[in-house]
Amino acid sequence: RLGETSIIQNLAISPIELKEDSRCPVDVTCIQAGTVRVSVKVASSKEVKETLLALGESVELDTMKIKFIAVTPVPIAQNKVSSSAYEFIFEIRKQP
């Protein structure tokens, strides 16, 4: 969630600010799917990096690759989502 820090495999991930949520609501037919972009701070014992990630994008830090893979809730037409309701899901992999 925004403002919260998760520590996984000695790596801290903090979603800072929701920059965009242009995803198509599930109850609407859209020409484009849209995306979500979030400003994220990632930190290891050696390095700190702040970056803007869109769904499906990744950032590398030390020997780790952090990929933004999902976000909830799904948008529904006529329902405004509070920024505090968003949950961001990241995949972390060690680079070879």
C-alpha positions as CSV (number, residue, x, y, z in Angstrom):
1,R,0.0,0.0,0.0
2,L,1.0,3.6,-0.4
3,G,3.3,4.8,2.4
4,E,4.0,1.2,3.6
5,T,7.3,-0.6,3.4
6,S,7.6,-4.3,2.7
7,I,10.9,-6.1,3.4
8,I,11.6,-9.2,1.3
9,Q,15.0,-10.9,0.8
10,N,16.8,-7.9,2.4
11,L,15.1,-5.6,0.0
12,A,12.8,-2.8,1.1
13,I,10.0,-1.7,-1.3
14,S,7.9,1.4,-0.6
15,P,5.2,2.6,-3.0
16,I,5.3,6.4,-2.6
17,E,2.7,7.9,-4.9
18,L,0.1,6.7,-7.4
19,K,0.8,8.7,-10.6
20,E,-1.7,7.1,-12.9
21,D,-4.5,4.6,-13.0
22,S,-5.9,4.6,-16.6
23,R,-7.1,0.9,-16.5
24,C,-10.4,0.2,-18.2
25,P,-13.2,-0.5,-15.7
26,V,-14.3,-4.2,-15.7
27,D,-17.8,-3.2,-16.6
28,V,-16.9,-1.1,-19.6
29,T,-15.7,-1.9,-23.1
30,C,-12.5,0.2,-23.9
31,I,-10.3,0.6,-26.9
32,Q,-7.2,0.5,-24.7
33,A,-6.5,-1.5,-21.6
34,G,-4.7,1.4,-19.8
35,T,-2.1,1.0,-17.1
36,V,-1.1,1.9,-13.5
37,R,2.0,3.9,-12.8
38,V,3.4,4.2,-9.2
39,S,6.4,6.0,-7.8
40,V,8.4,3.4,-5.8
41,K,11.5,3.5,-3.5
42,V,13.5,0.4,-3.4
43,A,16.5,0.0,-1.0
44,S,19.1,-2.6,-0.2
45,S,22.0,-2.5,2.2
46,K,24.1,-1.1,-0.7
47,E,21.8,1.1,-2.7
48,V,18.6,3.2,-2.7
49,K,16.7,3.9,-5.9
50,E,13.5,5.9,-6.5
51,T,11.7,5.2,-9.8
52,L,8.4,5.3,-11.6
53,L,7.1,1.9,-12.6
54,A,4.1,1.0,-14.9
55,L,2.5,-2.4,-14.7
56,G,4.8,-5.0,-16.2
57,E,7.9,-2.8,-15.8
58,S,10.9,-3.7,-13.6
59,V,13.9,-2.1,-11.9
60,E,17.2,-3.6,-11.0
61,L,18.9,-3.1,-7.7
62,D,22.1,-4.8,-6.7
63,T,21.6,-8.4,-7.9
64,M,17.8,-8.2,-7.6
65,K,15.1,-7.5,-10.2
66,I,11.8,-6.0,-8.9
67,K,8.9,-6.3,-11.3
68,F,5.5,-4.5,-10.8
69,I,3.1,-7.4,-11.7
70,A,-0.4,-6.4,-10.3
71,V,-2.5,-3.9,-8.5
72,T,-5.9,-4.1,-6.7
73,P,-8.7,-3.2,-6.6
74,V,-9.9,-3.5,-10.2
75,P,-11.6,-0.4,-11.5
76,I,-15.4,-0.3,-11.8
77,A,-17.2,2.5,-13.6
78,Q,-18.8,5.1,-11.3
79,N,-16.7,3.9,-8.3
80,K,-13.8,6.2,-7.3
81,V,-11.0,4.3,-5.6
82,S,-9.3,6.0,-2.7
83,S,-5.5,6.0,-3.0
84,S,-5.4,4.2,0.4
85,A,-7.3,1.2,-1.0
86,Y,-4.6,0.4,-3.6
87,E,-2.4,-2.7,-3.1
88,F,0.6,-3.1,-5.3
89,I,2.2,-6.5,-6.0
90,F,5.8,-6.9,-6.9
91,E,7.8,-10.0,-8.0
92,I,11.4,-10.2,-6.8
93,R,14.0,-12.3,-8.5
94,K,17.7,-12.7,-8.0
95,Q,19.7,-11.9,-11.1
96,P,22.1,-14.6,-12.4
